[in-house]
C-alpha cells in the first residue's frame, strides 16, 4: 500500500512539473502556473488591504475628507498593485522585454475586444484625479439620484433614497451631465409653484407664502425666500415660492412640509386654489339628453368609520392646543396600535423604545407572579406611560396589559425626543403627571410588601419607580 501511494505521488509530481511550453528562457509547467496565480492573488489581496488601511486609518489622521481619502487610497493601492504584479513576474523569471512584441500584438486585439473596459478604467482614473464627483456627494444622473458610495476604477456606486445601490459605469458618468449638489456647498434652491384664483390679493398671497417659508426650520434666512409672480394663467394667478436650504438632500421632505403649510394657511386666509376650467358649447343639446336613474346597490352594510387619529389625539389634554400642522407631525411620527382585552403589550424587564398614550380603553401596570396578574396602576384615555424607561434607557419594571379592547398611540423614541424639543412645555406637563403617580403607587406599597416585594430592595417595582421619579424631577 505505501508503495502505491508513493507511485501515485510520483505520478502527480511528474504531471505538475511536466513542461508545457517555453516562454523566453523560462520553462512553463503546471506548478509554475499555480505559483504565479497564487502570487498574483496575494498581491491583489495585499493591495486591497493596504487601500482599506490607508483610507480608514492613516489618511483620517491628516484631516482629509472621505472623497479625498477614497481618491488617494485608490490611486496609491492601484499603483502598488501594478508594481507588485511586475515584481512577481520578474521574480518567477519572466523577462518583460522579451514579451514586449507579444504584448503589443495582443494589445491590438484585446483593445478592440475590451475597449469598453478600457474606457471605464480611463474614465475612473479621470474622475479620481479631477475629483468632480467625490464619495459622499449628492448627485443626480438622469433619473438616478443619491449619494456616491464608492468611486472605483471601473464603476461608481450610488446609494439611492430607497436604500438600493446603483452601479454606474464610469464612461456613462463621464459622458453624461451630472448634477452635483455638493460640488462647492450643500446649498440649493427649492421651487414650489402655486396657482391662486383670480381676484385674490397678490400682496396677501406674498405675505402668507413668506410667513410659511420663514416658519420652516430647514429654510435659510440668507438668501431670503422670494415669491415670484410668474404669469396670468388660464384659470389662476401663477406664483412660485423660492427657498434656499443647506440640506438640499432633504428637499423632498422640505417641499412636502411647505405644501402642507400652504394648504393649511391658504384655507385659513380663504385663498382658493382653482381647478382649470373650460367652457364647452354643445350643438343639438336636446338630442344628447340622458335619463339617469339611481343605481340600486346590493351588499352588506358598511361598518361605522374608525375615528381619525386627529380627533382622538385632540381629546388628549396635551394636544388640545395643537393646530393641524402640529398634529400632522405627531401623526407622521407615530402610529395607532389595537389591543384586545387581556392582551399583553410588553412584560416586565423587557426593553421598550416608545412612548404610549391611551386613546381608547384601559391599560394596567400589573405585577405578574406564577401566571397571576395583580393590577398596580390603571391608565385611562388621555394618560400615558413608557416615558421613564424611554428617558432613562432602562427596562420597564412592570407588565403592561389591556384591561379591555384598547387603542394606543405609539410614539417611537426619535419622535418622542423631537416632540419634547418642539414643545418644551409638554415635558413639564409630563413631569407633573409622573409626580402625581407617586401618590397612587404609595397606596399599593402594602400590597407589594405582601407579595414579598421588600421596600429595601431597589430592584422592586415600588422603590425602582420612586427612585427614578426622584432622579427625574431633581434633574
C-alpha positions, 0 to 999 in steps of 0.5 A: 500500500505505501508503495502505491501511494508513493507511485501515485505521488510520483505520478502527480509530481511528474504531471505538475512539473511536466513542461508545457511550453517555453516562454523566453528562457523560462520553462512553463509547467503546471506548478509554475502556473499555480505559483504565479496565480497564487502570487498574483492573488496575494498581491491583489489581496495585499493591495486591497488591504493596504487601500482599506488601511490607508483610507480608514486609518492613516489618511483620517489622521491628516484631516482629509475628507472621505472623497479625498481619502477614497481618491488617494487610497485608490490611486496609491493601492492601484499603483502598488498593485501594478508594481507588485504584479511586475515584481512577481513576474520578474521574480518567477523569471519572466523577462518583460522585454522579451514579451514586449512584441507579444504584448503589443500584438495582443494589445491590438486585439484585446483593445478592440475586444475590451475597449469598453473596459478600457474606457471605464478604467480611463474614465475612473482614473479621470474622475479620481484625479479631477475629483468632480464627483467625490464619495459622499456627494449628492448627485443626480444622473438622469433619473438616478439620484443619491449619494456616491458610495464608492468611486472605483476604477471601473464603476461608481456606486450610488446609494439611492433614497430607497436604500438600493445601490446603483452601479454606474459605469464610469464612461456613462458618468463621464459622458453624461451631465451630472448634477452635483449638489455638493460640488462647492456647498450643500446649498440649493434652491427649492421651487414650489409653484402655486396657482391662486384664483383670480381676484385674490390679493397678490400682496396677501398671497406674498405675505402668507407664502413668506410667513410659511417659508420663514416658519420652516426650520430647514429654510435659510434666512440668507438668501431670503425666500422670494415669491415670484409672480410668474404669469396670468394663467388660464384659470389662476394667478401663477406664483412660485415660492423660492427657498434656499436650504443647506440640506438640499438632500432633504428637499423632498421632505422640505417641499412636502412640509411647505405644501402642507403649510400652504394648504393649511394657511391658504384655507385659513386666509380663504385663498382658493386654489382653482381647478382649470376650467373650460367652457364647452358649447354643445350643438343639438343639446336636446338630442344628447339628453340622458335619463339617469336613474339611481343605481340600486346597490346590493351588499352588506352594510358598511361598518361605522368609520374608525375615528381619525387619529386627529380627533382622538389625539385632540381629546388628549389634554396635551394636544388640545392646543395643537393646530393641524400642522402640529398634529400632522407631525405627531401623526407622521411620527407615530402610529395607532396600535389595537389591543384586545382585552387581556392582551399583553403589550410588553412584560416586565424587564423587557426593553421598550423604545416608545412612548404610549398614550391611551386613546381608547380603553384601559391599560394596567401596570400589573405585577405578574407572579406564577401566571397571576396578574395583580393590577398596580396602576390603571391608565385611562384615555388621555394618560400615558406611560413608557416615558421613564424607561424611554428617558432613562434607557432602562427596562420597564419594571412592570407588565403592561396589559389591556384591561379591555379592547384598547387603542394606543398611540405609539410614539417611537423614541426619535419622535418622542425626543423631537416632540419634547424639543418642539414643545418644551412645555409638554415635558413639564406637563409630563413631569407633573403627571409622573409626580402625581403617580407617586401618590397612587403607587404609595397606596399599593406599597402594602400590597407589594410588601405582601407579595414579598416585594421588600421596600429595601430592595431597589430592584422592586417595582415600588422603590425602582419607580420612586427612585427614578421619579426622584432622579427625574424631577431633581434633574 
